[in-house]
Amino acid sequence: MADGDLGEFMDVSAGTARPVIRYGAAVLHRPCAWVDSFDTGLEALVEDMFASMYAADGVGLAANQIGTSLRVFVYDCPDASGESRAGHVINPVLTTIGAVAPPMIGPEACLSVPGQQAEVSRAAVATVTGTDVCGRPVTVTGTGLLARCLQHETDHLGGIVYVDLLPAGERAAILAAAGLPGRHRRGGLDRSRLGRQAVGEDRLFP
Ligand SMILES: [Zn+2]
Protein backbone atom coordinates (compact mmCIF):
# COMPACT_ATOMS: atom_id res chain seq x y z
CA MET A 1 0.00 0.00 0.00
CA ALA A 2 1.36 3.39 -0.94
CA ASP A 3 1.43 6.27 1.49
CA GLY A 4 -2.11 7.08 2.51
CA ASP A 5 -3.93 5.00 -0.09
CA LEU A 6 -7.26 3.49 0.79
CA GLY A 7 -6.07 0.13 -0.48
CA GLU A 8 -7.37 -1.44 -3.65
CA PHE A 9 -8.89 -4.33 -1.73
CA MET A 10 -11.06 -2.20 0.53
CA ASP A 11 -14.62 -1.33 -0.38
CA VAL A 12 -15.21 1.83 1.62
CA SER A 13 -18.89 1.80 0.65
CA ALA A 14 -19.36 -1.61 2.32
CA GLY A 15 -19.36 -0.36 5.89
CA THR A 16 -22.25 0.55 8.16
CA ALA A 17 -22.38 4.04 9.61
CA ARG A 18 -22.51 3.97 13.40
CA PRO A 19 -23.43 6.85 15.70
CA VAL A 20 -20.52 9.05 16.74
CA ILE A 21 -19.99 8.94 20.51
CA ARG A 22 -19.93 12.26 22.29
CA TYR A 23 -17.52 13.76 24.79
CA GLY A 24 -18.14 12.45 28.31
CA ALA A 25 -18.47 8.77 27.37
CA ALA A 26 -15.71 6.78 29.08
CA VAL A 27 -14.46 5.16 25.85
CA LEU A 28 -13.28 8.57 24.60
CA HIS A 29 -11.27 9.30 27.73
CA ARG A 30 -9.02 6.27 28.08
CA PRO A 31 -6.23 5.01 25.81
CA CYS A 32 -7.22 2.51 23.13
CA ALA A 33 -5.63 -0.94 22.93
CA TRP A 34 -2.98 -1.82 20.37
CA VAL A 35 -4.30 -3.98 17.53
CA ASP A 36 -2.78 -7.46 17.39
CA SER A 37 -5.36 -9.33 15.29
CA PHE A 38 -5.29 -8.38 11.61
CA ASP A 39 -8.44 -10.29 10.68
CA THR A 40 -11.68 -9.69 8.80
CA GLY A 41 -13.13 -8.07 11.90
CA LEU A 42 -10.49 -5.36 11.66
CA GLU A 43 -11.29 -4.77 7.99
CA ALA A 44 -15.00 -4.52 8.83
CA LEU A 45 -14.18 -2.01 11.55
CA VAL A 46 -12.26 0.19 9.11
CA GLU A 47 -15.14 -0.02 6.62
CA ASP A 48 -17.60 1.01 9.34
CA MET A 49 -15.30 3.87 10.30
CA PHE A 50 -15.20 5.22 6.75
CA ALA A 51 -19.00 4.93 6.52
CA SER A 52 -19.40 6.68 9.86
CA MET A 53 -16.94 9.47 8.96
CA TYR A 54 -18.63 10.15 5.62
CA ALA A 55 -22.13 9.99 7.14
CA ALA A 56 -21.07 12.58 9.72
CA ASP A 57 -19.31 14.73 7.09
CA GLY A 58 -16.01 14.50 8.98
CA VAL A 59 -12.41 14.59 7.73
CA GLY A 60 -11.17 11.98 10.21
CA LEU A 61 -12.47 9.46 12.73
CA ALA A 62 -10.90 7.42 15.54
CA ALA A 63 -12.21 3.95 16.39
CA ASN A 64 -13.21 4.91 19.93
CA GLN A 65 -15.51 7.57 18.46
CA ILE A 66 -17.76 4.71 17.33
CA GLY A 67 -17.21 2.74 20.53
CA THR A 68 -14.31 0.43 19.62
CA SER A 69 -11.29 0.93 21.87
CA LEU A 70 -8.59 0.00 19.34
CA ARG A 71 -5.77 2.10 17.91
CA VAL A 72 -7.25 2.71 14.44
CA PHE A 73 -8.12 5.90 12.59
CA VAL A 74 -9.35 6.84 9.14
CA TYR A 75 -9.12 10.15 7.30
CA ASP A 76 -10.21 11.87 4.11
CA CYS A 77 -8.77 15.32 4.40
CA PRO A 78 -7.05 17.99 2.30
CA ASP A 79 -3.43 18.86 2.93
CA ALA A 80 -1.92 22.35 2.76
CA SER A 81 -1.97 22.27 -1.06
CA GLY A 82 -5.69 21.48 -1.06
CA GLU A 83 -5.15 17.95 -2.36
CA SER A 84 -7.48 15.50 -0.65
CA ARG A 85 -5.85 12.48 0.94
CA ALA A 86 -7.65 9.44 2.30
CA GLY A 87 -6.55 6.36 4.17
CA HIS A 88 -6.49 4.41 7.37
CA VAL A 89 -3.78 3.65 9.92
CA ILE A 90 -3.64 0.78 12.41
CA ASN A 91 -1.51 1.32 15.55
CA PRO A 92 -0.49 4.85 14.53
CA VAL A 93 2.40 6.57 16.22
CA LEU A 94 3.28 10.22 15.65
CA THR A 95 6.94 10.08 14.72
CA THR A 96 7.85 13.62 13.69
CA ILE A 97 5.94 16.77 14.35
CA GLY A 98 6.90 20.36 14.00
CA ALA A 99 10.47 19.76 12.89
CA VAL A 100 10.44 21.89 9.75
CA ALA A 101 7.95 24.68 10.34
CA PRO A 102 6.60 26.80 13.19
CA PRO A 103 3.32 25.67 14.79
CA MET A 104 0.06 26.67 13.16
CA ILE A 105 -2.82 28.12 15.14
CA GLY A 106 -6.23 27.56 13.61
CA PRO A 107 -9.77 26.37 14.17
CA GLU A 108 -10.27 22.77 15.19
CA ALA A 109 -13.49 20.84 15.67
CA CYS A 110 -14.55 17.31 16.57
CA LEU A 111 -17.53 15.13 15.69
CA SER A 112 -17.68 14.17 19.38
CA VAL A 113 -18.21 17.83 20.38
CA PRO A 114 -20.76 18.80 17.73
CA GLY A 115 -21.31 22.34 16.58
CA GLN A 116 -18.24 23.79 18.31
CA GLN A 117 -14.71 24.80 17.39
CA ALA A 118 -11.72 26.44 19.02
CA GLU A 119 -8.31 27.77 18.09
CA VAL A 120 -5.69 25.09 18.71
CA SER A 121 -1.94 25.23 18.10
CA ARG A 122 -0.63 22.22 16.18
CA ALA A 123 2.56 21.29 14.39
CA ALA A 124 2.31 22.35 10.74
CA VAL A 125 3.78 19.05 9.52
CA ALA A 126 3.10 15.67 11.08
CA THR A 127 4.10 12.12 10.24
CA VAL A 128 2.32 9.02 11.47
CA THR A 129 3.63 5.51 11.10
CA GLY A 130 1.64 2.33 11.57
CA THR A 131 0.24 -0.39 9.35
CA ASP A 132 -2.68 -1.10 7.06
CA VAL A 133 -5.35 -3.70 7.88
CA CYS A 134 -3.05 -6.43 6.57
CA GLY A 135 -0.20 -5.40 8.86
CA ARG A 136 1.90 -3.83 6.09
CA PRO A 137 3.86 -0.71 7.11
CA VAL A 138 2.26 2.67 6.35
CA THR A 139 3.73 6.14 6.69
CA VAL A 140 1.54 9.22 6.27
CA THR A 141 2.99 12.73 6.26
CA GLY A 142 0.53 15.59 6.27
CA THR A 143 0.64 19.37 6.09
CA GLY A 144 -2.05 21.93 6.82
CA LEU A 145 -5.42 20.48 7.78
CA LEU A 146 -4.13 16.94 7.26
CA ALA A 147 -1.31 17.57 9.76
CA ARG A 148 -3.93 18.82 12.21
CA CYS A 149 -6.08 15.76 11.51
CA LEU A 150 -3.23 13.28 12.07
CA GLN A 151 -2.45 14.86 15.44
CA HIS A 152 -6.14 15.12 16.43
CA GLU A 153 -6.88 11.46 15.59
CA THR A 154 -3.74 10.12 17.27
CA ASP A 155 -4.69 12.13 20.36
CA HIS A 156 -8.15 10.49 20.33
CA LEU A 157 -6.53 7.04 20.49
CA GLY A 158 -4.63 8.15 23.58
CA GLY A 159 -7.88 9.24 25.24
CA ILE A 160 -7.41 12.95 24.50
CA VAL A 161 -10.10 15.07 22.85
CA TYR A 162 -8.96 18.42 21.45
CA VAL A 163 -10.94 20.39 24.04
CA ASP A 164 -8.80 18.69 26.71
CA LEU A 165 -5.89 20.77 25.34
CA LEU A 166 -7.71 24.05 26.07
CA PRO A 167 -7.74 26.07 29.29
CA ALA A 168 -10.37 24.70 31.69
CA GLY A 169 -12.66 27.70 31.37
CA GLU A 170 -12.70 27.61 27.58
CA ARG A 171 -13.27 23.85 27.64
CA ALA A 172 -16.20 24.22 30.04
CA ALA A 173 -17.76 26.92 27.87
CA ILE A 174 -17.48 24.80 24.71
CA LEU A 175 -18.94 21.71 26.40
CA ALA A 176 -21.79 23.76 27.84
CA ALA A 177 -22.51 25.25 24.41
CA ALA A 178 -22.59 21.73 22.97
CA GLY A 179 -24.92 20.60 25.76
CA LEU A 180 -22.38 18.06 26.97
CA PRO A 181 -21.26 17.23 30.51
CA GLY A 182 -17.62 17.50 31.48
CA ARG A 183 -15.73 14.23 31.60
CA HIS A 184 -15.46 14.32 35.38
CA ARG A 185 -19.15 14.73 36.17
CA ARG A 186 -20.33 11.20 35.59
CA GLY A 187 -18.53 9.62 38.48
CA GLY A 188 -15.94 7.73 36.46
CA LEU A 189 -12.98 9.98 37.08
CA ASP A 190 -13.07 12.43 39.94
CA ARG A 191 -9.63 13.93 40.45
CA SER A 192 -10.30 15.16 43.96
CA ARG A 193 -11.34 11.66 44.97
CA LEU A 194 -8.29 10.14 43.31
CA GLY A 195 -6.13 12.62 45.20
CA ARG A 196 -7.58 11.59 48.55
CA GLN A 197 -7.02 7.94 47.79
CA ALA A 198 -3.46 8.66 46.70
CA VAL A 199 -2.57 10.03 50.11
CA GLY A 200 -4.55 7.40 51.96
CA GLU A 201 -7.17 9.66 53.51
CA ASP A 202 -9.95 7.26 52.62
CA ARG A 203 -8.36 4.64 54.83
CA LEU A 204 -7.59 7.06 57.64
CA PHE A 205 -11.03 8.65 57.60
CA PRO A 206 -13.42 6.04 56.24
ZN1 LIG B 1 -12.31 14.35 17.12
Residues whose N, C-alpha, C, O or C-beta is under 5 A from the ligand:
A	BS01	ZN	A109 C110 L111
